[in-house]
Amino acid sequence: MAADDPTRLARQEERRAIAVARDERHAERDRLKRERQQQEQRRIAAEAAERQAAADAIALAERERRERLDGLVARTIQDEALRKAERDRRYANRKARKK
């Protein structure tokens, strides 16, 4: 068989065409795989952002609740102090009248 045999040249050309087609399929598969990975990364990032936003909202609500509760406690303590002061004043007035 000579190097320039037409059947041999045809087989080589066919093998080259098959190799090119295979490389194109591999490249397409790799491109699709990268796209899926990028979509998955975007989805994960979006979910993480949603979870962070929810956590931030919960933290804000908890902080506001604590502030309201602290305000309520402070008002209650102040009211109790005022009632005690009023009670002590009345007691002192009664004591002063008895003398």
CORBELUR-V869701 format. One record per residue. N is the residue number from 1. RES is the residue in three letters. SS is DSSP state (helix for helix, strand for strand, loop for the rest). PHI is phi in degrees with one decimal (* if undefined). D_FIRST is the distance of its C-alpha to the first C-alpha in whole Angstrom. Layout:
n->N res->RES ss->SS phi->PHI d_first->D_FIRST
n->N res->RES ss->SS phi->PHI d_first->D_FIRST
This chain:
n->1 res->MET ss->loop phi->* d_first->0
n->2 res->ALA ss->loop phi->-86.0 d_first->4
n->3 res->ALA ss->loop phi->-65.1 d_first->7
n->4 res->ASP ss->loop phi->-105.5 d_first->8
n->5 res->ASP ss->loop phi->-62.4 d_first->6
n->6 res->PRO ss->helix phi->-60.5 d_first->10
n->7 res->THR ss->helix phi->-69.7 d_first->10
n->8 res->ARG ss->helix phi->-67.7 d_first->8
n->9 res->LEU ss->helix phi->-62.9 d_first->11
n->10 res->ALA ss->helix phi->-66.1 d_first->13
n->11 res->ARG ss->helix phi->-64.1 d_first->13
n->12 res->GLN ss->helix phi->-62.7 d_first->14
n->13 res->GLU ss->helix phi->-64.4 d_first->17
n->14 res->GLU ss->helix phi->-63.9 d_first->18
n->15 res->ARG ss->helix phi->-62.5 d_first->18
n->16 res->ARG ss->helix phi->-62.4 d_first->20
n->17 res->ALA ss->helix phi->-64.1 d_first->22
n->18 res->ILE ss->helix phi->-64.0 d_first->23
n->19 res->ALA ss->helix phi->-63.7 d_first->24
n->20 res->VAL ss->helix phi->-63.7 d_first->26
n->21 res->ALA ss->helix phi->-62.7 d_first->28
n->22 res->ARG ss->helix phi->-63.8 d_first->28
n->23 res->ASP ss->helix phi->-61.9 d_first->30
n->24 res->GLU ss->helix phi->-64.9 d_first->32
n->25 res->ARG ss->helix phi->-63.1 d_first->33
n->26 res->HIS ss->helix phi->-62.0 d_first->34
n->27 res->ALA ss->helix phi->-62.8 d_first->36
n->28 res->GLU ss->helix phi->-64.5 d_first->38
n->29 res->ARG ss->helix phi->-61.5 d_first->39
n->30 res->ASP ss->helix phi->-64.3 d_first->40
n->31 res->ARG ss->helix phi->-63.2 d_first->42
n->32 res->LEU ss->helix phi->-63.2 d_first->43
n->33 res->LYS ss->helix phi->-63.7 d_first->44
n->34 res->ARG ss->helix phi->-62.2 d_first->46
n->35 res->GLU ss->helix phi->-61.4 d_first->48
n->36 res->ARG ss->helix phi->-62.6 d_first->49
n->37 res->GLN ss->helix phi->-64.5 d_first->50
n->38 res->GLN ss->helix phi->-65.4 d_first->52
n->39 res->GLN ss->helix phi->-63.1 d_first->54
n->40 res->GLU ss->helix phi->-63.7 d_first->54
n->41 res->GLN ss->helix phi->-64.3 d_first->56
n->42 res->ARG ss->helix phi->-64.5 d_first->58
n->43 res->ARG ss->helix phi->-63.5 d_first->59
n->44 res->ILE ss->helix phi->-63.0 d_first->60
n->45 res->ALA ss->helix phi->-63.9 d_first->62
n->46 res->ALA ss->helix phi->-65.2 d_first->64
n->47 res->GLU ss->helix phi->-63.9 d_first->65
n->48 res->ALA ss->helix phi->-62.9 d_first->66
n->49 res->ALA ss->helix phi->-64.4 d_first->68
n->50 res->GLU ss->helix phi->-64.0 d_first->70
n->51 res->ARG ss->helix phi->-63.6 d_first->71
n->52 res->GLN ss->helix phi->-65.7 d_first->72
n->53 res->ALA ss->helix phi->-62.8 d_first->74
n->54 res->ALA ss->helix phi->-64.9 d_first->75
n->55 res->ALA ss->helix phi->-63.9 d_first->76
n->56 res->ASP ss->helix phi->-63.3 d_first->78
n->57 res->ALA ss->helix phi->-64.3 d_first->80
n->58 res->ILE ss->helix phi->-64.4 d_first->81
n->59 res->ALA ss->helix phi->-62.7 d_first->82
n->60 res->LEU ss->helix phi->-63.3 d_first->84
n->61 res->ALA ss->helix phi->-61.9 d_first->86
n->62 res->GLU ss->helix phi->-66.0 d_first->87
n->63 res->ARG ss->helix phi->-63.9 d_first->88
n->64 res->GLU ss->helix phi->-64.1 d_first->90
n->65 res->ARG ss->helix phi->-61.8 d_first->91
n->66 res->ARG ss->helix phi->-63.3 d_first->92
n->67 res->GLU ss->helix phi->-64.1 d_first->94
n->68 res->ARG ss->helix phi->-63.4 d_first->96
n->69 res->LEU ss->helix phi->-64.8 d_first->97
n->70 res->ASP ss->helix phi->-61.7 d_first->98
n->71 res->GLY ss->helix phi->-63.2 d_first->100
n->72 res->LEU ss->helix phi->-63.9 d_first->101
n->73 res->VAL ss->helix phi->-63.5 d_first->102
n->74 res->ALA ss->helix phi->-62.6 d_first->104
n->75 res->ARG ss->helix phi->-64.4 d_first->106
n->76 res->THR ss->helix phi->-63.5 d_first->107
n->77 res->ILE ss->helix phi->-62.9 d_first->108
n->78 res->GLN ss->helix phi->-64.1 d_first->110
n->79 res->ASP ss->helix phi->-61.5 d_first->112
n->80 res->GLU ss->helix phi->-63.4 d_first->113
n->81 res->ALA ss->helix phi->-64.2 d_first->114
n->82 res->LEU ss->helix phi->-65.2 d_first->116
n->83 res->ARG ss->helix phi->-62.1 d_first->117
n->84 res->LYS ss->helix phi->-65.8 d_first->118
n->85 res->ALA ss->helix phi->-62.5 d_first->120
n->86 res->GLU ss->helix phi->-64.0 d_first->122
n->87 res->ARG ss->helix phi->-61.9 d_first->123
n->88 res->ASP ss->helix phi->-63.5 d_first->124
n->89 res->ARG ss->helix phi->-63.0 d_first->126
n->90 res->ARG ss->helix phi->-62.0 d_first->128
n->91 res->TYR ss->helix phi->-62.8 d_first->128
n->92 res->ALA ss->helix phi->-64.8 d_first->130
n->93 res->ASN ss->helix phi->-64.4 d_first->132
n->94 res->ARG ss->helix phi->-61.0 d_first->133
n->95 res->LYS ss->helix phi->-62.7 d_first->134
n->96 res->ALA ss->helix phi->-67.7 d_first->136
n->97 res->ARG ss->helix phi->-70.2 d_first->138
n->98 res->LYS ss->helix phi->-72.1 d_first->139
n->99 res->LYS ss->loop phi->-80.3 d_first->141
